[in-house]
């Protein structure tokens, strides 16, 4: 399995890498870290980062699963996932 992660903080890479290593060590992992998405969303709102977030998700979705670890991006990820069933948000909002 090939899994891609979208994080908004570098600190999450180590956490999720350890989890996947424990649960599915044979899987291939990609981590995309985009702290600017969270910063812009907090400053200018989600609408300001919709296109950029969708562009990143589009690139990552060539994998078996795309997992977003940022609850702030949750509504955008949920919207994108409506037509891209391999995209998931990993947080509760």
OpenMM code with the backbone's topology and positions (N, CA, C; nanometers):
from openmm import Vec3, app, unit

residues = "UNK UNK UNK UNK UNK UNK UNK UNK UNK UNK UNK UNK UNK UNK UNK UNK UNK UNK UNK UNK UNK UNK UNK UNK UNK UNK UNK UNK UNK UNK UNK UNK UNK UNK UNK UNK UNK UNK UNK UNK UNK UNK UNK UNK UNK UNK UNK UNK UNK UNK UNK UNK UNK UNK UNK UNK UNK UNK UNK UNK UNK UNK UNK UNK UNK UNK UNK UNK UNK UNK UNK UNK UNK UNK UNK UNK UNK UNK UNK UNK UNK UNK UNK UNK UNK UNK UNK UNK UNK UNK UNK UNK UNK".split()
positions = [
    Vec3(0.0849, -0.1177, 0.0000),
    Vec3(0.0000, 0.0000, 0.0000),
    Vec3(0.0898, 0.1245, 0.0000),
    Vec3(0.0447, 0.2241, -0.0712),
    Vec3(0.1150, 0.3516, -0.0819),
    Vec3(0.0270, 0.4586, -0.0173),
    Vec3(0.0767, 0.5205, 0.0909),
    Vec3(-0.0007, 0.6176, 0.1679),
    Vec3(0.0678, 0.7535, 0.1621),
    Vec3(-0.0111, 0.8582, 0.1383),
    Vec3(0.0407, 0.9949, 0.1412),
    Vec3(-0.0263, 1.0703, 0.2555),
    Vec3(0.0520, 1.1510, 0.3230),
    Vec3(0.0013, 1.2334, 0.4321),
    Vec3(0.0147, 1.3799, 0.3954),
    Vec3(-0.0853, 1.4580, 0.4337),
    Vec3(-0.0771, 1.6034, 0.4257),
    Vec3(-0.0778, 1.6549, 0.5687),
    Vec3(0.0333, 1.7163, 0.6080),
    Vec3(0.0493, 1.7728, 0.7417),
    Vec3(0.0654, 1.9239, 0.7299),
    Vec3(0.0315, 1.9941, 0.8371),
    Vec3(0.0587, 2.1380, 0.8405),
    Vec3(0.1677, 2.1709, 0.9420),
    Vec3(0.2317, 2.0683, 0.9970),
    Vec3(0.3455, 2.0872, 1.0876),
    Vec3(0.4403, 1.9694, 1.0732),
    Vec3(0.5670, 1.9978, 1.0674),
    Vec3(0.6708, 1.8958, 1.0517),
    Vec3(0.6683, 1.7928, 1.1649),
    Vec3(0.6298, 1.8342, 1.2838),
    Vec3(0.6284, 1.7457, 1.4000),
    Vec3(0.5421, 1.6216, 1.3765),
    Vec3(0.4430, 1.6302, 1.2919),
    Vec3(0.3530, 1.5174, 1.2677),
    Vec3(0.4158, 1.4068, 1.1834),
    Vec3(0.5184, 1.4388, 1.1096),
    Vec3(0.5825, 1.3379, 1.0246),
    Vec3(0.6338, 1.2223, 1.1101),
    Vec3(0.7082, 1.2522, 1.2130),
    Vec3(0.7647, 1.1481, 1.2992),
    Vec3(0.6552, 1.0652, 1.3654),
    Vec3(0.5509, 1.1318, 1.4135),
    Vec3(0.4407, 1.0622, 1.4808),
    Vec3(0.3736, 0.9624, 1.3873),
    Vec3(0.3366, 1.0077, 1.2690),
    Vec3(0.2647, 0.9196, 1.1770),
    Vec3(0.3558, 0.8180, 1.1105),
    Vec3(0.4803, 0.8511, 1.0948),
    Vec3(0.5758, 0.7541, 1.0422),
    Vec3(0.5877, 0.6367, 1.1399),
    Vec3(0.5950, 0.6660, 1.2692),
    Vec3(0.6039, 0.5607, 1.3705),
    Vec3(0.4769, 0.4749, 1.3734),
    Vec3(0.3614, 0.5384, 1.3628),
    Vec3(0.2356, 0.4630, 1.3622),
    Vec3(0.2265, 0.3685, 1.2430),
    Vec3(0.2588, 0.4196, 1.1263),
    Vec3(0.2511, 0.3363, 1.0061),
    Vec3(0.3565, 0.2263, 1.0104),
    Vec3(0.4730, 0.2575, 1.0609),
    Vec3(0.5784, 0.1561, 1.0724),
    Vec3(0.5322, 0.0411, 1.1614),
    Vec3(0.4582, 0.0750, 1.2667),
    Vec3(0.4077, -0.0279, 1.3576),
    Vec3(0.2935, -0.1080, 1.2955),
    Vec3(0.2020, -0.0396, 1.2269),
    Vec3(0.0807, -0.1045, 1.1768),
    Vec3(0.0925, -0.1631, 1.0367),
    Vec3(0.1728, -0.0996, 0.9532),
    Vec3(0.1849, -0.1448, 0.8137),
    Vec3(0.3265, -0.1173, 0.7635),
    Vec3(0.4241, -0.1858, 0.8204),
    Vec3(0.5638, -0.1546, 0.7891),
    Vec3(0.6014, -0.1725, 0.6421),
    Vec3(0.5284, -0.2535, 0.5699),
    Vec3(0.5593, -0.2773, 0.4294),
    Vec3(0.5104, -0.1659, 0.3373),
    Vec3(0.4277, -0.0760, 0.3894),
    Vec3(0.3708, 0.0294, 0.3048),
    Vec3(0.4740, 0.1382, 0.2733),
    Vec3(0.4525, 0.2008, 0.1611),
    Vec3(0.5339, 0.3147, 0.1206),
    Vec3(0.4641, 0.4407, 0.1699),
    Vec3(0.5415, 0.5345, 0.2268),
    Vec3(0.4828, 0.6553, 0.2812),
    Vec3(0.5429, 0.7796, 0.2185),
    Vec3(0.4563, 0.8787, 0.1971),
    Vec3(0.4976, 1.0107, 0.1509),
    Vec3(0.4373, 1.1116, 0.2477),
    Vec3(0.5172, 1.2082, 0.2893),
    Vec3(0.4689, 1.3121, 0.3801),
    Vec3(0.4869, 1.4476, 0.3122),
    Vec3(0.3770, 1.5180, 0.2946),
    Vec3(0.3818, 1.6542, 0.2397),
    Vec3(0.3493, 1.7481, 0.3555),
    Vec3(0.4419, 1.8372, 0.3865),
    Vec3(0.4241, 1.9306, 0.4976),
    Vec3(0.4039, 2.0705, 0.4403),
    Vec3(0.2911, 2.1315, 0.4762),
    Vec3(0.2561, 2.2637, 0.4227),
    Vec3(0.2071, 2.3547, 0.5353),
    Vec3(0.2985, 2.4058, 0.6177),
    Vec3(0.2576, 2.4924, 0.7279),
    Vec3(0.1918, 2.6221, 0.6817),
    Vec3(0.2205, 2.6622, 0.5595),
    Vec3(0.1611, 2.7852, 0.5071),
    Vec3(0.0096, 2.7734, 0.4906),
    Vec3(-0.0400, 2.6514, 0.4710),
    Vec3(-0.1848, 2.6330, 0.4600),
    Vec3(-0.2535, 2.6689, 0.5913),
    Vec3(-0.2010, 2.6180, 0.7011),
    Vec3(-0.2600, 2.6486, 0.8315),
    Vec3(-0.2472, 2.7970, 0.8635),
    Vec3(-0.1314, 2.8541, 0.8383),
    Vec3(-0.1109, 2.9970, 0.8668),
    Vec3(-0.2082, 3.0832, 0.7874),
    Vec3(-0.2232, 3.0537, 0.6593),
    Vec3(-0.3152, 3.1315, 0.5754),
    Vec3(-0.4609, 3.1101, 0.6158),
    Vec3(-0.4957, 2.9872, 0.6499),
    Vec3(-0.6334, 2.9593, 0.6914),
    Vec3(-0.6671, 3.0361, 0.8193),
    Vec3(-0.5732, 3.0428, 0.9111),
    Vec3(-0.5967, 3.1132, 1.0365),
    Vec3(-0.6058, 3.2637, 1.0157),
    Vec3(-0.5302, 3.3142, 0.9207),
    Vec3(-0.5271, 3.4578, 0.8954),
    Vec3(-0.6381, 3.5030, 0.8010),
    Vec3(-0.6554, 3.4289, 0.6908),
    Vec3(-0.7429, 3.4739, 0.5830),
    Vec3(-0.8658, 3.3863, 0.5605),
    Vec3(-0.8795, 3.2772, 0.6348),
    Vec3(-0.9937, 3.1878, 0.6188),
    Vec3(-0.9684, 3.0746, 0.5218),
    Vec3(-1.0507, 2.9730, 0.5298),
    Vec3(-1.0340, 2.8537, 0.4464),
    Vec3(-1.0473, 2.8821, 0.2969),
    Vec3(-1.1360, 2.9719, 0.2611),
    Vec3(-1.1551, 3.0003, 0.1185),
    Vec3(-1.0254, 3.0452, 0.0523),
    Vec3(-0.9395, 3.1100, 0.1293),
    Vec3(-0.8149, 3.1615, 0.0728),
    Vec3(-0.7171, 3.0512, 0.0333),
    Vec3(-0.7372, 2.9305, 0.0875),
    Vec3(-0.6433, 2.8215, 0.0579),
    Vec3(-0.7082, 2.7039, -0.0142),
    Vec3(-0.8313, 2.7199, -0.0555),
    Vec3(-0.9018, 2.6088, -0.1204),
    Vec3(-0.8279, 2.5585, -0.2432),
    Vec3(-0.7942, 2.6447, -0.3349),
    Vec3(-0.7285, 2.6017, -0.4586),
    Vec3(-0.5940, 2.5365, -0.4300),
    Vec3(-0.5172, 2.5968, -0.3410),
    Vec3(-0.3849, 2.5429, -0.3090),
    Vec3(-0.3969, 2.4055, -0.2416),
    Vec3(-0.4915, 2.3916, -0.1509),
    Vec3(-0.5122, 2.2632, -0.0826),
    Vec3(-0.5569, 2.1567, -0.1819),
    Vec3(-0.6516, 2.1897, -0.2680),
    Vec3(-0.6986, 2.0943, -0.3677),
    Vec3(-0.5864, 2.0536, -0.4630),
    Vec3(-0.5005, 2.1462, -0.4975),
    Vec3(-0.3874, 2.1155, -0.5855),
    Vec3(-0.2941, 2.0137, -0.5189),
    Vec3(-0.2650, 2.0335, -0.3923),
    Vec3(-0.1793, 1.9393, -0.3191),
    Vec3(-0.2463, 1.8028, -0.3096),
    Vec3(-0.3734, 1.8002, -0.2732),
    Vec3(-0.4459, 1.6735, -0.2623),
    Vec3(-0.4515, 1.6015, -0.3963),
    Vec3(-0.4697, 1.6761, -0.5025),
    Vec3(-0.4733, 1.6176, -0.6369),
    Vec3(-0.3413, 1.5464, -0.6679),
    Vec3(-0.2302, 1.6098, -0.6349),
    Vec3(-0.0984, 1.5495, -0.6595),
    Vec3(-0.0762, 1.4264, -0.5731),
    Vec3(-0.1217, 1.4314, -0.4490),
    Vec3(-0.1005, 1.3203, -0.3571),
    Vec3(-0.1911, 1.2016, -0.3846),
    Vec3(-0.3048, 1.2226, -0.4470),
    Vec3(-0.4023, 1.1152, -0.4617),
    Vec3(-0.3662, 1.0086, -0.5639),
    Vec3(-0.2476, 1.0134, -0.6167),
    Vec3(-0.2012, 0.9026, -0.7008),
    Vec3(-0.1657, 0.7819, -0.6145),
    Vec3(-0.1720, 0.7971, -0.4827),
    Vec3(-0.1454, 0.6883, -0.3897),
    Vec3(-0.2745, 0.6131, -0.3595),
    Vec3(-0.2626, 0.5074, -0.2805),
    Vec3(-0.3814, 0.4305, -0.2422),
    Vec3(-0.4698, 0.5068, -0.1446),
    Vec3(-0.4069, 0.5884, -0.0606),
    Vec3(-0.4818, 0.6664, 0.0380),
    Vec3(-0.4069, 0.7954, 0.0669),
    Vec3(-0.4846, 0.9029, 0.0841),
    Vec3(-0.4298, 1.0323, 0.1250),
    Vec3(-0.4945, 1.0665, 0.2577),
    Vec3(-0.4121, 1.0928, 0.3576),
    Vec3(-0.4607, 1.1209, 0.4917),
    Vec3(-0.4155, 1.2600, 0.5334),
    Vec3(-0.5108, 1.3436, 0.5712),
    Vec3(-0.4795, 1.4780, 0.6186),
    Vec3(-0.4875, 1.4779, 0.7705),
    Vec3(-0.3848, 1.5336, 0.8347),
    Vec3(-0.3773, 1.5301, 0.9805),
    Vec3(-0.4107, 1.6637, 1.0453),
    Vec3(-0.4668, 1.7568, 0.9709),
    Vec3(-0.4958, 1.8902, 1.0232),
    Vec3(-0.6470, 1.9125, 1.0273),
    Vec3(-0.7014, 1.9309, 1.1469),
    Vec3(-0.8461, 1.9497, 1.1598),
    Vec3(-0.8935, 2.0804, 1.0978),
    Vec3(-0.8082, 2.1807, 1.0928),
    Vec3(-0.8466, 2.3077, 1.0309),
    Vec3(-0.8795, 2.2875, 0.8829),
    Vec3(-0.8038, 2.2009, 0.8178),
    Vec3(-0.8269, 2.1742, 0.6758),
    Vec3(-0.9417, 2.0765, 0.6523),
    Vec3(-0.9971, 2.0216, 0.7604),
    Vec3(-1.1007, 1.9195, 0.7497),
    Vec3(-1.2134, 1.9494, 0.6529),
    Vec3(-1.2767, 2.0663, 0.6586),
    Vec3(-1.3855, 2.0937, 0.5649),
    Vec3(-1.3403, 2.0901, 0.4181),
    Vec3(-1.2208, 2.1356, 0.3904),
    Vec3(-1.1702, 2.1307, 0.2525),
    Vec3(-1.1424, 1.9871, 0.2102),
    Vec3(-1.0842, 1.9100, 0.3002),
    Vec3(-1.0541, 1.7695, 0.2700),
    Vec3(-1.1838, 1.6930, 0.2498),
    Vec3(-1.2824, 1.7166, 0.3344),
    Vec3(-1.4121, 1.6506, 0.3186),
    Vec3(-1.4757, 1.6855, 0.1845),
    Vec3(-1.4658, 1.8099, 0.1441),
    Vec3(-1.5202, 1.8522, 0.0152),
    Vec3(-1.4485, 1.7826, -0.0997),
    Vec3(-1.3173, 1.7793, -0.0945),
    Vec3(-1.2378, 1.7136, -0.1988),
    Vec3(-1.2682, 1.5637, -0.2031),
    Vec3(-1.2868, 1.5042, -0.0870),
    Vec3(-1.3105, 1.3603, -0.0771),
    Vec3(-1.4430, 1.3163, -0.1376),
    Vec3(-1.5366, 1.4092, -0.1556),
    Vec3(-1.6653, 1.3729, -0.2149),
    Vec3(-1.6493, 1.3142, -0.3544),
    Vec3(-1.5468, 1.3578, -0.4263),
    Vec3(-1.5227, 1.3047, -0.5606),
    Vec3(-1.3902, 1.2285, -0.5696),
    Vec3(-1.3245, 1.2123, -0.4563),
    Vec3(-1.1962, 1.1416, -0.4512),
    Vec3(-1.1975, 1.0508, -0.3287),
    Vec3(-1.2516, 0.9311, -0.3421),
    Vec3(-1.2778, 0.8454, -0.2257),
    Vec3(-1.1545, 0.7928, -0.1533),
    Vec3(-1.0354, 0.8146, -0.2053),
    Vec3(-0.9153, 0.7677, -0.1353),
    Vec3(-0.8545, 0.8772, -0.0478),
    Vec3(-0.9268, 0.9879, -0.0274),
    Vec3(-0.8789, 1.1009, 0.0528),
    Vec3(-0.9586, 1.1048, 0.1833),
    Vec3(-0.8849, 1.1158, 0.2962),
    Vec3(-0.9478, 1.1103, 0.4286),
    Vec3(-0.8882, 1.2156, 0.5210),
    Vec3(-0.9701, 1.2611, 0.6136),
    Vec3(-0.9222, 1.3467, 0.7220),
    Vec3(-0.9077, 1.2556, 0.8434),
    Vec3(-0.7951, 1.2672, 0.9134),
    Vec3(-0.7686, 1.1808, 1.0286),
    Vec3(-0.8064, 1.2422, 1.1612),
    Vec3(-0.8664, 1.3581, 1.1611),
    Vec3(-0.8949, 1.4275, 1.2862),
    Vec3(-1.0448, 1.4432, 1.3044),
    Vec3(-1.0855, 1.4648, 1.4259),
    Vec3(-1.2273, 1.4930, 1.4542),
    Vec3(-1.2455, 1.6441, 1.4588),
    Vec3(-1.3549, 1.6905, 1.4069),
    Vec3(-1.3831, 1.8343, 1.4137),
    Vec3(-1.5230, 1.8599, 1.4587),
] * unit.nanometer
topology = app.Topology()
chain = topology.addChain("A")
for resn in residues:
    res = topology.addResidue(resn, chain)
    for name in ("N", "CA", "C"):
        topology.addAtom(name, app.Element.getBySymbol(name[0]), res)
